[in-house]
Amino acid sequence: MSNTIELAQALISIDSITPDDKGCQVLMTDHLKRSNFKITDLKFEEVDNFWAEHGTGSPVFMFAGHTDVVPVGDESKWDLNPFSAEVIDGMLHGRGAADMKGSLAAMLDASERFVADYPDHKGTIGYLITSDEEGPAINGTVKVCEYLNDIGQNIDYCLVGEPSATNVLGDVIKNGRRGSLNGTLNIIGKQGHIAYPHLANNPIHLALPALDELRCELWDEGNEYFPATSFQISNINSGTGVTNVIPGDIEIVFNFRYSTESTHDGLQARVCAILDKHNLEYEVDWNHSGYPFLTPKGELVAGCANAIKKVTGVDTQLSTTGGTSDGRFIAPILDAQVVELGPRNATIHQVNECISAQDLEDLSEIYYHILKNILA
C-alpha cells in the first residue's frame, strides 16, 4: 500500500463529523513536522484549524482543505462501515474519501517527497486546514485568513483540494466560483374568507407577476469565465393549511449564483425595483454568503495544467461552475490566486462515497509536480 493510500485510510477512519476534528489535524501536523514544517494551531471556539509553513519568502504556495466531513445519514444504507476505509477492487471507500480526505493525503505525500527532493526550494509551502468547511464556516478558514492578514503573511497562490474532476482525474480545474446571495422575501396581503375575496387581498396572487418577472430577468450575460447569473426560487410557503382561508402573507426563499459581471448590492437593488414596480408591500432579508472570485490564466493555472498533462495526459478545462468553497474567503481576504483541484466528484456527500486508489496516487503526483513547477 502506498504512503498516500495509507494516509487517506488513517484520515477516513476518523469519524470527524463537522465541526469535530477528532485528531485528524494532529495526524496531519505530525507528518508535516517530520518534514520540518513549522506548525501554528489556531482554535476558534469549537473549531480546530492550523497554519503550517516550510521555507521562507515568496512565492508562497498554499494548500487549503478541511478535515471535517458531512454526516453519513442512515448507516444501514452503506455497503461498508462508512469509516472502515477499505480498498476493494481498486476503490477506497468511506465518508470523506473524495471530499476531501483523499486530497489531504495526496497533499501530505506530495509535500513530504518534494521537501525531501528540494530541501532548499525557493519560497514557502503553506497549509491552511480547518474542520469547519462543511458546517457554518464561521470559525474556520475565514478566521485563519484574518489571522494571516494580521501577522502580515502574504499568500501568492492557493490550491484548494476540493473534488473538481467530472469524468477523469484532471479534466477540470476550478479557477473561480460564482458569488452566492440568498434572499427571504415576505409579501404581505390581507387574510380573509375564501368565499369573500373582495374583503381580502391574496398575497399569492399578488406575488405571481413579480416572481415571473424575477424568473425571466436577464441579470447579466456572464463572461469568458462565468455563465450568466442565475436566479432560483428554492422554497415558497403560505396559507394556514385549510381550504377556506386566503392567507395573509407569502414567504419566498431564493438564491442568486452570480458572476463577476454583477454585484450583490446591484442585484439587491434590482430585485427591490421589480417588487416596487408591482406595488407590493414586502419585506426582504438578505444573506450574502460568498463573493465571486476568479484566477485568470497565469503561472498558477499553467503550473497546474502542466502537471495534470504530465501525469495523466489530460488536457484540462477551466470552470467556475458548482457550489461555493472556502476559496470564497481565501481569494478576497488574502488577495491570492486560487484554484480548486482534486479528485472526481461523482460520489461526494453520497452513500457509499469512494475514490479510485489509482486516482489518489496520481493526484499526489500532480500535486508534487505543481510544487516543482512553482517552487523548484
C-alpha positions as CSV (number, residue, x, y, z in Angstrom):
1,M,0.0,0.0,0.0
2,S,1.4,3.4,-0.9
3,N,2.0,6.2,1.5
4,T,-0.8,8.2,0.0
5,I,-3.4,5.5,0.4
6,E,-2.2,4.7,4.0
7,L,-2.5,8.4,4.9
8,A,-6.0,8.5,3.4
9,Q,-7.1,5.4,5.2
10,A,-5.9,6.8,8.5
11,L,-7.8,10.0,8.0
12,I,-11.0,8.4,6.7
13,S,-11.1,6.0,9.7
14,I,-11.6,9.0,12.0
15,D,-15.3,10.0,12.2
16,S,-14.7,13.7,12.1
17,I,-18.3,14.9,11.5
18,T,-18.3,18.6,11.2
19,P,-17.0,20.5,13.2
20,D,-15.4,17.8,15.3
21,D,-11.9,17.2,14.0
22,K,-11.2,14.2,16.4
23,G,-7.5,14.2,15.8
24,C,-7.2,14.4,12.0
25,Q,-5.2,17.6,12.2
26,V,-2.8,16.1,14.8
27,L,-2.2,13.2,12.4
28,M,-1.5,15.7,9.6
29,T,0.7,18.0,11.7
30,D,2.8,15.0,13.0
31,H,3.6,14.2,9.3
32,L,4.4,17.8,8.5
33,K,6.6,18.2,11.5
34,R,8.7,15.2,10.3
35,S,9.3,17.3,7.1
36,N,10.3,20.3,9.2
37,F,7.2,22.3,8.7
38,K,6.5,25.0,11.4
39,I,3.0,24.5,12.8
40,T,0.7,27.1,14.4
41,D,-2.5,25.6,15.9
42,L,-5.4,28.0,15.6
43,K,-8.6,27.1,17.5
44,F,-11.5,29.4,17.3
45,E,-14.3,28.4,19.7
46,E,-15.1,24.8,18.9
47,V,-13.3,24.7,15.6
48,D,-9.7,23.3,15.1
49,N,-7.6,24.9,12.4
50,F,-3.9,25.1,11.7
51,W,-1.4,27.0,9.6
52,A,1.9,25.3,8.6
53,E,4.8,26.6,6.6
54,H,8.1,25.4,5.2
55,G,10.7,27.7,3.7
56,T,10.7,31.5,3.6
57,G,9.8,34.3,1.4
58,S,8.0,34.5,-1.9
59,P,6.4,33.0,-3.8
60,V,4.1,31.5,-1.2
61,F,2.2,28.4,-2.4
62,M,-0.6,27.3,0.0
63,F,-2.5,24.1,0.2
64,A,-6.0,24.6,1.7
65,G,-8.5,22.0,2.8
66,H,-10.8,20.6,5.5
67,T,-10.8,17.6,7.8
68,D,-14.5,17.7,8.6
69,V,-17.0,15.6,6.7
70,V,-20.8,15.6,6.4
71,P,-22.9,13.1,8.4
72,V,-23.3,9.6,7.0
73,G,-27.1,9.5,7.3
74,D,-28.7,6.1,7.6
75,E,-25.7,3.8,8.1
76,S,-27.7,0.8,7.2
77,K,-27.8,2.0,3.6
78,W,-24.0,1.8,3.3
79,D,-22.4,-1.4,1.9
80,L,-19.5,-0.9,4.3
81,N,-18.8,0.8,7.5
82,P,-18.5,4.5,6.5
83,F,-15.3,4.8,8.4
84,S,-13.7,1.4,7.6
85,A,-11.6,3.0,4.8
86,E,-11.3,-0.3,2.9
87,V,-9.9,-0.7,-0.5
88,I,-11.9,-3.1,-2.6
89,D,-11.4,-3.7,-6.4
90,G,-9.2,-0.6,-6.6
91,M,-11.7,1.7,-4.9
92,L,-11.1,3.4,-1.5
93,H,-14.4,3.6,0.4
94,G,-15.6,5.8,3.2
95,R,-17.0,9.2,4.2
96,G,-14.6,11.8,3.1
97,A,-12.7,9.6,0.6
98,A,-13.4,12.1,-2.1
99,D,-14.4,15.2,-0.1
100,M,-11.7,15.7,0.9
101,K,-9.5,13.4,3.0
102,G,-8.1,11.8,-0.1
103,S,-6.8,15.2,-1.3
104,L,-5.3,15.9,2.1
105,A,-3.4,12.6,2.0
106,A,-2.2,13.5,-1.5
107,M,-1.0,16.9,-0.4
108,L,0.9,15.4,2.6
109,D,2.6,12.8,0.5
110,A,3.5,15.3,-2.3
111,S,4.9,17.8,0.2
112,E,6.9,15.2,2.0
113,R,8.5,14.0,-1.2
114,F,9.0,17.5,-2.6
115,V,10.8,18.8,0.6
116,A,13.0,15.7,0.6
117,D,13.9,16.2,-3.1
118,Y,14.2,20.0,-2.8
119,P,15.1,20.9,0.8
120,D,16.3,24.4,-0.3
121,H,13.3,25.1,-2.6
122,K,12.5,28.8,-3.3
123,G,9.7,30.5,-1.5
124,T,7.3,28.9,1.0
125,I,4.9,26.0,1.1
126,G,1.9,26.7,3.4
127,Y,-1.1,24.7,4.7
128,L,-4.4,26.2,5.8
129,I,-6.5,23.4,7.2
130,T,-9.9,23.7,9.0
131,S,-12.6,21.5,10.5
132,D,-15.4,23.9,9.7
133,E,-15.9,23.8,5.9
134,E,-18.9,21.5,5.8
135,G,-20.7,23.5,8.6
136,P,-21.4,27.1,9.3
137,A,-17.9,28.1,8.1
138,I,-17.7,30.9,10.7
139,N,-14.7,29.8,12.8
140,G,-12.6,28.1,10.2
141,T,-10.9,29.3,7.0
142,V,-12.2,32.9,7.3
143,K,-10.7,33.3,10.8
144,V,-7.4,31.8,9.7
145,C,-7.3,34.2,6.7
146,E,-7.9,37.1,9.1
147,Y,-5.1,35.8,11.3
148,L,-2.7,35.5,8.4
149,N,-3.6,39.1,7.4
150,D,-2.9,40.3,10.9
151,I,0.6,38.8,11.0
152,G,1.4,40.1,7.5
153,Q,1.6,36.6,5.9
154,N,1.4,37.1,2.1
155,I,-0.2,34.3,0.0
156,D,0.5,34.3,-3.7
157,Y,-1.0,31.0,-4.8
158,C,-3.5,28.7,-3.2
159,L,-4.7,25.2,-4.2
160,V,-7.9,24.0,-2.6
161,G,-8.2,20.2,-2.7
162,E,-12.0,20.1,-3.3
163,P,-13.1,17.4,-5.7
164,S,-13.1,19.1,-9.1
165,A,-12.9,16.4,-11.8
166,T,-16.0,15.3,-13.7
167,N,-15.2,12.3,-15.8
168,V,-11.5,11.6,-15.3
169,L,-8.9,12.9,-12.9
170,G,-7.6,16.3,-14.0
171,D,-10.2,17.1,-16.6
172,V,-11.4,20.2,-14.7
173,I,-9.7,22.9,-12.7
174,K,-12.0,25.3,-10.9
175,N,-10.3,28.7,-11.4
176,G,-13.2,30.6,-9.8
177,R,-16.6,30.4,-8.2
178,R,-19.8,32.3,-8.5
179,G,-20.9,34.5,-5.7
180,S,-23.9,33.4,-3.6
181,L,-26.7,35.8,-2.5
182,N,-29.7,34.5,-0.5
183,G,-33.0,36.3,0.0
184,T,-36.1,35.6,2.1
185,L,-39.0,37.6,0.7
186,N,-42.2,38.2,2.6
187,I,-45.1,39.6,0.5
188,I,-47.9,40.9,2.7
189,G,-51.6,40.7,1.7
190,K,-54.8,40.6,3.8
191,Q,-56.2,37.4,5.2
192,G,-59.9,36.6,4.7
193,H,-62.6,34.1,3.9
194,I,-62.0,32.4,0.6
195,A,-65.7,33.0,-0.3
196,Y,-65.3,36.8,0.1
197,P,-62.2,37.6,-1.9
198,H,-63.2,41.3,-2.2
199,L,-62.7,41.6,1.5
200,A,-59.2,40.2,1.4
201,N,-56.0,40.6,-0.7
202,N,-54.4,37.4,-1.7
203,P,-50.6,37.6,-1.4
204,I,-50.1,34.6,-3.6
205,H,-51.9,36.2,-6.5
206,L,-50.0,39.5,-5.8
207,A,-46.7,37.7,-5.9
208,L,-47.0,35.7,-9.1
209,P,-46.5,38.5,-11.7
210,A,-43.4,39.8,-9.8
211,L,-42.0,36.3,-9.3
212,D,-42.4,35.7,-13.0
213,E,-40.6,38.9,-13.9
214,L,-37.8,38.0,-11.5
215,R,-37.6,34.5,-13.1
216,C,-37.4,35.9,-16.6
217,E,-35.0,38.8,-15.9
218,L,-31.6,38.7,-17.6
219,W,-29.3,39.7,-14.7
220,D,-26.2,39.5,-16.8
221,E,-24.7,37.5,-19.7
222,G,-21.7,36.2,-17.9
223,N,-18.3,36.4,-19.5
224,E,-15.4,34.3,-20.8
225,Y,-15.1,32.5,-17.4
226,F,-18.6,32.7,-15.9
227,P,-22.0,31.6,-17.0
228,A,-24.8,34.1,-16.7
229,T,-26.1,34.9,-13.2
230,S,-28.8,32.5,-12.1
231,F,-31.9,33.4,-10.0
232,Q,-33.6,30.3,-8.5
233,I,-36.6,30.0,-6.0
234,S,-36.0,27.3,-3.5
235,N,-39.0,27.5,-1.2
236,I,-42.5,29.0,-1.1
237,N,-44.6,28.9,2.0
238,S,-48.1,30.4,2.5
239,G,-51.5,29.6,3.9
240,T,-53.0,28.2,7.2
241,G,-53.3,24.6,5.9
242,V,-57.1,24.8,5.4
243,T,-59.0,25.3,2.1
244,N,-61.3,28.2,3.1
245,V,-58.8,30.9,4.2
246,I,-57.0,33.4,2.0
247,P,-53.5,33.7,3.5
248,G,-52.2,37.0,4.9
249,D,-48.7,36.7,3.5
250,I,-46.4,34.5,1.4
251,E,-42.7,33.7,2.1
252,I,-40.4,33.1,-0.9
253,V,-36.8,31.9,-0.4
254,F,-34.5,32.4,-3.3
255,N,-30.8,32.4,-4.3
256,F,-28.6,34.1,-6.8
257,R,-25.4,32.4,-8.1
258,Y,-23.8,35.4,-9.7
259,S,-20.9,36.2,-11.9
260,T,-18.2,38.9,-11.7
261,E,-20.5,40.9,-14.1
262,S,-22.8,41.6,-11.2
263,T,-22.5,42.7,-7.5
264,H,-24.6,41.6,-4.6
265,D,-25.6,45.2,-3.9
266,G,-26.7,45.7,-7.5
267,L,-28.8,42.5,-7.5
268,Q,-30.5,43.5,-4.3
269,A,-31.4,46.9,-5.8
270,R,-32.7,45.4,-9.0
271,V,-34.9,42.9,-7.0
272,C,-36.4,45.7,-4.9
273,A,-37.0,47.8,-8.1
274,I,-39.1,45.0,-9.6
275,L,-41.0,44.4,-6.4
276,D,-41.7,48.2,-6.2
277,K,-42.9,48.3,-9.8
278,H,-45.6,45.8,-8.8
279,N,-46.7,48.0,-5.9
280,L,-46.2,45.2,-3.4
281,E,-46.0,45.5,0.4
282,Y,-43.0,43.4,1.3
283,E,-40.0,42.8,3.5
284,V,-36.8,41.1,2.3
285,D,-33.9,39.7,4.4
286,W,-30.6,39.3,2.6
287,N,-27.8,36.9,3.4
288,H,-24.6,37.3,1.3
289,S,-22.7,34.0,1.7
290,G,-19.9,34.4,-0.8
291,Y,-18.2,36.8,-3.2
292,P,-17.3,35.5,-6.7
293,F,-13.6,35.0,-7.4
294,L,-11.6,34.4,-10.5
295,T,-8.0,33.3,-11.2
296,P,-7.2,34.1,-14.8
297,K,-4.7,32.2,-16.9
298,G,-1.2,32.7,-15.5
299,E,1.5,30.9,-13.5
300,L,-0.8,29.0,-11.1
301,V,-3.2,27.8,-13.8
302,A,-0.4,26.9,-16.1
303,G,1.6,25.1,-13.4
304,C,-1.5,23.0,-12.6
305,A,-2.4,22.3,-16.2
306,N,1.2,21.3,-17.0
307,A,1.3,18.9,-14.0
308,I,-2.0,17.3,-15.0
309,K,-0.8,16.8,-18.6
310,K,2.5,15.3,-17.4
311,V,0.9,12.8,-15.0
312,T,-2.4,11.9,-16.8
313,G,-2.0,13.1,-20.4
314,V,-5.3,15.0,-19.9
315,D,-5.8,18.5,-21.4
316,T,-7.6,20.2,-18.5
317,Q,-10.5,22.6,-18.8
318,L,-11.2,25.7,-16.7
319,S,-14.5,26.0,-15.0
320,T,-16.3,28.3,-12.5
321,T,-19.5,26.2,-12.1
322,G,-20.6,24.4,-9.0
323,G,-21.2,25.4,-5.4
324,T,-19.2,27.5,-3.0
325,S,-15.9,26.5,-1.4
326,D,-13.5,28.1,1.1
327,G,-11.9,29.8,-1.9
328,R,-14.6,32.4,-1.5
329,F,-12.8,33.5,1.7
330,I,-9.2,33.0,0.6
331,A,-9.3,34.9,-2.6
332,P,-10.7,38.2,-1.3
333,I,-9.2,38.3,2.2
334,L,-5.7,37.2,1.2
335,D,-5.7,38.7,-2.3
336,A,-4.4,35.3,-3.6
337,Q,-4.8,33.4,-6.8
338,V,-6.9,30.4,-6.0
339,V,-7.7,27.2,-7.9
340,E,-9.6,24.0,-6.9
341,L,-8.0,20.8,-8.0
342,G,-9.0,17.4,-6.6
343,P,-10.5,14.0,-7.4
344,R,-13.7,13.1,-9.2
345,N,-16.8,14.5,-7.5
346,A,-19.2,11.7,-8.6
347,T,-19.9,10.3,-5.0
348,I,-19.3,13.3,-2.7
349,H,-21.9,13.6,0.1
350,Q,-23.5,10.3,-1.1
351,V,-24.0,6.9,0.5
352,N,-21.0,4.7,-0.4
353,E,-18.7,7.6,-1.1
354,C,-15.5,6.3,-2.7
355,I,-12.5,7.2,-4.8
356,S,-10.2,5.4,-7.2
357,A,-7.0,4.4,-5.3
358,Q,-5.0,4.9,-8.5
359,D,-6.5,8.4,-9.0
360,L,-5.4,9.3,-5.5
361,E,-1.9,8.2,-6.2
362,D,-1.9,10.2,-9.4
363,L,-3.3,13.2,-7.6
364,S,-0.3,13.1,-5.2
365,E,2.0,13.0,-8.3
366,I,0.1,16.0,-9.8
367,Y,0.5,18.0,-6.5
368,Y,4.2,17.1,-6.5
369,H,4.7,18.4,-10.0
370,I,2.7,21.6,-9.2
371,L,5.1,22.3,-6.3
372,K,8.0,21.6,-8.6
373,N,6.7,23.9,-11.3
374,I,6.2,26.8,-8.9
375,L,8.9,26.4,-6.2
376,A,11.7,24.2,-7.6
